[in-house]
Amino acid sequence: MEVIIDCSLLLDEEDFYTQLIKQVDFGEFFGRNLDAFWDYIGLLYEKKIIFLNYGSLSNDMILFVNKIINLINESNAEHKGIDKRYLISVEILF
């Protein structure tokens, strides 16, 4: 499954979480912050996250999206060599 985040629509962090939860059911208790994203990252296993229009991000949102990507990379590093089912793919399109 692909999760598509249109970066041209990201004015703030809330916009990211709005797009994300429309495509992945994080449940009613998801906190919409980086800590909650890490806690629920397992819901993204075996998915491909595509960041469209990355070049349109403001400087603040570039920092935020890069934090999201770093969390995904950290999760992937923890599961490297264990089982490919626990990996999350990332694609950045400008």
N, C-alpha and C positions, 0 to 999 in steps of 0.2 A: 504494500500500500504506500502511496505517496501522500505526503502532507505538504501542501504548497502554501508558503507564506509570501504574500505580495508585499515586498518592502516599500513600494511606492505608497502604500496605505498606512505605513507605520509612522505615526506622529509621536507616539509615546509607548511605553512598555505595555500599557493596557491594551493597545491595539494589537500587539503581538499575541497576547493571551486570548483575546477575542477571536482572532483568526484560528489559533491553535485549537481551542475547545469546540469550535464549530466542526472540526474534522476528527478530533479524538476525544472520546468521552473520559474526561478527567474526574467526573463526579462532582457532586455539589459542594464538597469540602475542599476543593482545590484552592489554594491560597493566592494564586496569581502573583507569585514572586519567585525569585531565583531559588530560594530554599525549597519551596513547594515543587518547583520544576524538577529539582534534583530528587526529591522524595518520590515523585511520580514518573521518573524517567523510564522506568520499566515498561510503561504503556507505549513507548515509542520503539521498543525492540522490534527488529525485522522491518522497520519502516524506513523510507527515504524522505528526508526533510529537504525540500527545495526552497531556497531563498531566491525568489524572482526579483528583478530590478534592484539588486543590492546597491548598485551605484547611485540610487536616488536617496539613500539614507542620509539623514543629518549626522553630524559628528557624534552627538550624544547617542543616537540610535545605532550607529556603527559600533560604539563601545558596548552597548547592551547586547546586540545580536552576536558580537564576538564572545561575550560572556556565555551566551546560550551555546554557541558552537564549542567553546572550551569545555563546558559541562558534558556535552555529548562526547567529545574526544576523551575526556577523563573516564566516562563510563565505558567507552569502547576499549580503552587501555586496560581497565580492570578485568575485562572479559576476553581480552586477546588470547587466542590459543585455547580457550575453554570450549566455546560453542558459538558458532556463527549466528545462532538464533538470538543471541543477546547483543548483537551489534546494530547500530543505527547509522545509516548512510546520510551524508550531507552533500548537497550540490549547491553551489553558489553561481547564479546567473546574473550578469550585469545588465 
